[in-house]
Amino acid sequence: MHIVVCVKQVPDTTEVKIDPETNTLDRSSAPAIINPYDAHAVDEAVRLKEQHGGKVTIISMGPPGAVEVIKKCIELGADEGYLLSDRKFAGSDTLATSYILAKGIETICQDNPFQLIFCGKQAIDGDTAQVGPGIARRLLIPQLTYVNEVTAVDSAKEVITVHRKLDDGYEVVEAKMPCLITVEKEINQLRYSSLPNMLRAARYQPHMLNADELNADVTNMGLKGSPTSVAKIFAPEQRGEGEIIAGSNDETINQLIQKLSDQMAK
Ligand SMILES: Cc1cc2nc3c(=O)[nH]c(=O)nc-3n(C[C@H](O)[C@H](O)[C@H](O)COP(=O)(O)OP(=O)(O)OC[C@H]3O[C@@H](n4cnc5c(N)ncnc54)[C@H](O)[C@@H]3O)c2cc1C
């Protein structure tokens, strides 16, 4: 079984600074890490490889420094990694990102077709949860989102069964492979890396692919290929400190009513 995992390099915080002049995230303000959901996606892919055999390939689109997150995936047990990196990708929104990743997957899977693609549920910086479904649509394969358990894989029938997280429970869904899965963190408990994998990761050099090598239409990439524009980006205003009202029940209720009336009168 060939499993491809899409992994994004993200800043190590959900509170990245915002540049008010350019309306963009200042990604340099925090160290880069593997998107936490994607680490669980890699671990799940490695577990399936351990049970069913095959290969786990990592794909990431990002700046040259993103080789480090690919090396981290090798440490977690992945076999190979590809970084899609080119100035032509800069400024890509989720539509363009999913196009570039889909083209990358087609390119690297030419001789070894994939049965599964794993993505995280969302990236902790962009937070849209659109890229996984976007890739599935472009590759015309089924998508299973918000998956918190893979219950069975029938390689002979090429069918996978999963639990999809809902607000008040879960649903059991079966899909024909190849398909794409986006994962919740509960899907597994991350395991420690083994020493051989750590040694391999230290020496590993990911494959690099640029725009020309993807057999893709460059007008679908970068700012040109991105119909979304960010009108404004801002940090929410800090709320003032709360106040504890002390006293007996009657006193605190009366004080509270007085405060609410004062607020409404303003
Ligand atoms: C107009 C515009 C311009 C932008 N310009 C830039 C820019 O110049 N530089 C920049 O870094 N961002 C830029 N962005 C943000 C960028 O579009 C998103 O970060 C990116 O499309 C992924 O979306 P997301 O973070 O919401 O991922 P989600 O959809 O939340 O991610 C879900 C999953 O998809 C996969 N995934 C997502 N992104 C990648 C990736 N890059 N590689 C591999 N797997 C991935 C991962 O498995 C992830 O868990 C821009 C956005 C807009 C709207």
The ligand as an SDF file (V2000), in Angstrom:
LIG
                    3D

 53 58  0  0  0  0  0  0  0  0999 V2000
   -4.3380   35.6490   -0.6500 C   0  0  0  0  0  0  0  0  0  0  0  0
   -3.5350   34.6980    0.1860 C   0  0  0  0  0  0  0  0  0  0  0  0
   -2.1500   34.7330    0.1160 C   0  0  0  0  0  0  0  0  0  0  0  0
   -1.3790   33.8430    0.8720 C   0  0  0  0  0  0  0  0  0  0  0  0
   -0.0240   33.8890    0.7820 N   0  0  0  0  0  0  0  0  0  0  0  0
    0.7260   33.0530    1.4980 C   0  0  0  0  0  0  0  0  0  0  0  0
    2.1470   33.0520    1.3940 C   0  0  0  0  0  0  0  0  0  0  0  0
    2.7160   33.8410    0.6560 O   0  0  0  0  0  0  0  0  0  0  0  0
    2.8640   32.1590    2.1470 N   0  0  0  0  0  0  0  0  0  0  0  0
    2.2250   31.2660    2.9590 C   0  0  0  0  0  0  0  0  0  0  0  0
    2.9020   30.4700    3.6220 O   0  0  0  0  0  0  0  0  0  0  0  0
    0.8820   31.2340    3.0620 N   0  0  0  0  0  0  0  0  0  0  0  0
    0.1250   32.0940    2.3620 C   0  0  0  0  0  0  0  0  0  0  0  0
   -1.2230   32.0610    2.4650 N   0  0  0  0  0  0  0  0  0  0  0  0
   -1.8170   31.0640    3.3340 C   0  0  0  0  0  0  0  0  0  0  0  0
   -1.9700   29.7850    2.5360 C   0  0  0  0  0  0  0  0  0  0  0  0
   -2.9410   29.9310    1.5500 O   0  0  0  0  0  0  0  0  0  0  0  0
   -2.4300   28.7080    3.4370 C   0  0  0  0  0  0  0  0  0  0  0  0
   -1.5520   28.5960    4.5210 O   0  0  0  0  0  0  0  0  0  0  0  0
   -2.4280   27.3800    2.6940 C   0  0  0  0  0  0  0  0  0  0  0  0
   -3.2240   27.4720    1.5490 O   0  0  0  0  0  0  0  0  0  0  0  0
   -2.9360   26.2630    3.5340 C   0  0  0  0  0  0  0  0  0  0  0  0
   -4.1800   26.6120    4.0670 O   0  0  0  0  0  0  0  0  0  0  0  0
   -4.4190   26.3440    5.5880 P   0  0  0  0  0  0  0  0  0  0  0  0
   -3.2170   26.8140    6.3200 O   0  0  0  0  0  0  0  0  0  0  0  0
   -5.7340   26.9180    5.9700 O   0  0  0  0  0  0  0  0  0  0  0  0
   -4.4300   24.7550    5.6170 O   0  0  0  0  0  0  0  0  0  0  0  0
   -5.6040   23.7620    5.9930 P   0  0  0  0  0  0  0  0  0  0  0  0
   -6.5310   23.6230    4.8530 O   0  0  0  0  0  0  0  0  0  0  0  0
   -6.1990   24.1110    7.3230 O   0  0  0  0  0  0  0  0  0  0  0  0
   -4.6870   22.4600    6.1180 O   0  0  0  0  0  0  0  0  0  0  0  0
   -5.2640   21.1590    6.1450 C   0  0  0  0  0  0  0  0  0  0  0  0
   -4.2050   20.1620    5.8230 C   0  0  0  0  0  0  0  0  0  0  0  0
   -3.7790   20.3170    4.4680 O   0  0  0  0  0  0  0  0  0  0  0  0
   -2.3960   19.9860    4.3550 C   0  0  0  0  0  0  0  0  0  0  0  0
   -1.6560   21.1840    3.9500 N   0  0  0  0  0  0  0  0  0  0  0  0
   -2.0040   22.4730    4.0180 C   0  0  0  0  0  0  0  0  0  0  0  0
   -1.0400   23.2710    3.5240 N   0  0  0  0  0  0  0  0  0  0  0  0
   -0.0350   22.4560    3.1380 C   0  0  0  0  0  0  0  0  0  0  0  0
    1.2550   22.6520    2.5660 C   0  0  0  0  0  0  0  0  0  0  0  0
    1.7230   23.8710    2.2940 N   0  0  0  0  0  0  0  0  0  0  0  0
    2.0250   21.5650    2.2900 N   0  0  0  0  0  0  0  0  0  0  0  0
    1.5770   20.3100    2.5620 C   0  0  0  0  0  0  0  0  0  0  0  0
    0.3770   20.0670    3.1210 N   0  0  0  0  0  0  0  0  0  0  0  0
   -0.4190   21.1090    3.4020 C   0  0  0  0  0  0  0  0  0  0  0  0
   -1.9490   19.5370    5.7480 C   0  0  0  0  0  0  0  0  0  0  0  0
   -2.1280   18.1480    5.8460 O   0  0  0  0  0  0  0  0  0  0  0  0
   -2.9400   20.2600    6.6670 C   0  0  0  0  0  0  0  0  0  0  0  0
   -3.0780   19.6300    7.9140 O   0  0  0  0  0  0  0  0  0  0  0  0
   -2.0150   32.9330    1.7390 C   0  0  0  0  0  0  0  0  0  0  0  0
   -3.4130   32.9160    1.8200 C   0  0  0  0  0  0  0  0  0  0  0  0
   -4.1620   33.7870    1.0570 C   0  0  0  0  0  0  0  0  0  0  0  0
   -5.6700   33.7350    1.1910 C   0  0  0  0  0  0  0  0  0  0  0  0
  1  2  1  0
  2  3  1  0
  2 52  2  0
  3  4  2  0
  4  5  1  0
  4 50  1  0
  5  6  2  0
  6  7  1  0
  6 13  1  0
  7  8  2  0
  7  9  1  0
  9 10  1  0
 10 11  2  0
 10 12  1  0
 12 13  2  0
 13 14  1  0
 14 15  1  0
 14 50  1  0
 15 16  1  0
 16 17  1  0
 16 18  1  0
 18 19  1  0
 18 20  1  0
 20 21  1  0
 20 22  1  0
 22 23  1  0
 23 24  1  0
 24 25  2  0
 24 26  1  0
 24 27  1  0
 27 28  1  0
 28 29  2  0
 28 30  1  0
 28 31  1  0
 31 32  1  0
 32 33  1  0
 33 34  1  0
 33 48  1  0
 34 35  1  0
 35 36  1  0
 35 46  1  0
 36 37  1  0
 36 45  1  0
 37 38  2  0
 38 39  1  0
 39 40  1  0
 39 45  2  0
 40 41  1  0
 40 42  2  0
 42 43  1  0
 43 44  2  0
 44 45  1  0
 46 47  1  0
 46 48  1  0
 48 49  1  0
 50 51  2  0
 51 52  1  0
 52 53  1  0
M  END
$$$$
